[in-house]
Amino acid sequence: MDDLPVILIRFALYADLMVLAGMTAFSFHALSAKERVSNILPLKWPAFVLAALGFVLSGFGMLVLVAQMTGSSIRTVDLEVLREIASESAIGTAWLVRMAAMAIAVVAALAINRSSAARYVLLSSVSLAIATLVWTGHAGATEGWAGTAHRLSDMVHMLASAVWIGGIAAFSWMLFRPVTAQSGAHWAVAHRALDRFSRVGTIAVAVIVATGIVNCLAVVGFPHFTRLPLTDYGKLLIVKLLLFAAMLALAALNRWRLTPALGVAVHNDNPASALAGLRRSLLAEGSAALAILAVVAWLGTLEPLRMTV
């Protein structure tokens, strides 16, 4: 598959930026100001690593894309062609903005414990980097007012997805620790954060569904919906929807059964069994989320209405 390197880099970049943005957002809506700088969710070094990785992936991804466009290898990419693409195309503009945003994110991550403003800068810069991924995809190819609406919808779709995926990553960071190494207060905060996130997650899911419908209509067009199952794009989209349904089922299990069970277990000072169930659920939900991002990275390389041969 000629597009495999591009798909892999897009997948890695999506996962990296969404986890970083979502974890940072989680620290605002699920934790108090004092808890943000405590050891409940130590964000500084994970944020720095993810921001630096996002910067590297963005740069490497551009080299791979230019190599693919020119039919050369990464080691022999013509720097003049790279300069022209960066300065004279929408792809290049999006890339330059993303690189600048990730450079700012790296600096902000290092200052996150010293300045409350740095956390806002980090979230804003990574959100901007996510938005640039939309500029050159299917939404970027739509023209006129419909294209503007499509791009805005796709940006909101990806940011809402980041809130959900980053929340899963944040809970994993909090809950996959030895029970004996944490106090009851830690698990009590984790339970409260889970309860808070369930409300934010419900809003995020509603936004994902609404914007997903808008995006699908914009990409495919209502008259062509019946043709989707006959295309590679449509088949992958069905896989994505099935994975999304699985995530919804797991999220419902977390909210209505596993989170209340953790609250009771923390009250009884015996969180081990409740945590085991939550950890298994988070692993399954996180795996489904990564699979969706892989599908999305693949979908971005396909023509929506090209019939399967």
Residue pairs with C-beta under 8 A, 6 or more apart in sequence:
1 7
2 68
3 68
3 301
5 64
5 68
6 61
6 64
6 65
6 68
6 301
7 294
7 297
7 298
7 300
7 301
8 297
9 57
9 60
9 61
9 64
10 61
10 133
10 297
10 300
11 293
11 294
11 296
11 297
12 57
13 54
13 57
13 58
13 61
13 133
14 133
14 293
14 296
14 297
15 165
15 290
15 293
16 50
16 53
16 54
16 57
17 50
17 54
17 126
17 129
17 130
17 133
17 162
18 130
18 158
18 161
18 162
18 165
18 166
18 293
19 50
19 162
19 165
19 166
19 169
20 47
20 50
20 51
20 54
20 105
20 122
20 126
20 166
21 123
21 126
21 127
21 130
21 159
21 162
21 163
21 166
22 162
22 163
22 164
22 165
22 166
22 167
22 168
22 169
22 170
23 41
23 43
23 46
23 47
23 166
23 167
23 169
23 170
23 173
24 43
24 47
24 119
24 122
24 123
24 126
24 166
25 123
25 162
25 163
25 166
26 41
26 163
26 166
26 167
26 170
26 193
26 197
27 36
27 41
27 43
27 119
27 170
28 36
28 119
28 123
29 196
29 197
29 200
30 167
30 170
30 193
30 196
30 197
30 200
31 40
31 41
31 189
31 193
33 116
35 41
35 189
36 43
36 119
37 113
40 174
40 186
40 189
40 190
41 170
41 173
41 174
43 112
44 109
44 110
44 112
44 113
46 173
47 105
47 109
47 112
47 122
48 106
48 109
48 110
50 109
51 102
51 105
51 106
51 108
51 109
51 122
51 126
52 106
54 102
54 105
54 126
54 129
55 99
55 102
55 103
55 105
55 106
58 95
58 98
58 99
58 102
58 129
59 99
62 82
62 86
62 95
63 74
63 77
63 82
64 74
65 91
66 77
66 78
66 81
66 82
66 85
67 73
67 74
67 76
67 77
69 85
70 77
70 78
70 81
72 78
84 92
85 91
85 92
86 92
86 95
86 96
90 135
90 136
90 140
91 136
93 135
94 132
94 133
94 135
94 136
94 140
95 132
97 128
97 129
97 132
98 128
98 129
98 132
98 133
101 125
101 126
101 128
101 129
101 132
102 125
102 126
102 129
104 121
104 125
105 121
105 122
105 125
105 126
105 129
108 118
108 119
108 121
108 122
108 125
109 118
109 122
111 118
112 118
112 119
112 122
127 159
127 162
130 155
130 158
130 159
130 162
131 155
131 158
131 159
133 158
134 140
134 151
134 154
134 155
134 158
135 151
137 154
137 300
138 150
138 154
138 215
138 218
138 219
138 300
138 304
139 147
139 150
139 151
139 153
139 154
139 215
139 218
139 219
140 147
140 151
141 147
142 150
142 151
142 218
142 219
146 218
149 214
149 218
150 214
150 215
150 218
150 219
153 211
153 214
153 215
153 218
154 211
154 215
156 207
156 211
157 207
157 208
157 211
157 212
157 215
160 204
160 205
160 207
160 208
160 211
161 204
161 208
163 200
163 201
163 204
164 201
164 204
164 205
164 208
164 247
164 289
165 286
165 289
165 293
167 197
167 200
167 201
168 282
168 285
168 286
168 289
169 286
170 193
171 190
171 193
171 194
171 197
171 278
171 282
172 282
172 283
172 286
174 186
174 190
174 193
175 190
175 275
175 278
175 279
175 282
176 279
176 282
177 186
179 187
179 271
179 272
179 275
184 266
184 269
184 271
187 262
187 266
187 271
187 275
188 266
190 262
191 259
191 262
191 263
191 266
194 254
194 259
194 262
194 278
195 259
195 263
198 254
198 255
198 259
201 251
201 255
205 248
205 251
208 244
216 237
219 304
220 228
220 304
220 305
224 305
227 234
227 305
227 307
228 234
228 237
228 238
228 304
229 235
229 238
230 307
230 308
231 302
231 303
231 304
231 305
231 306
231 307
231 308
232 302
232 306
232 308
233 299
233 302
233 303
233 304
233 305
233 306
234 304
235 308
236 295
236 298
236 299
236 302
237 299
239 295
240 292
240 295
240 296
240 299
243 288
243 291
243 292
243 295
244 288
244 292
246 284
246 288
247 285
247 288
247 289
247 292
250 281
250 284
250 285
250 288
251 285
253 281
254 278
254 281
254 282
254 285
258 274
258 277
258 278
258 281
259 278
261 274
261 277
262 271
262 274
262 275
262 278
264 274
265 271
265 272
265 273
265 274
265 275
266 274
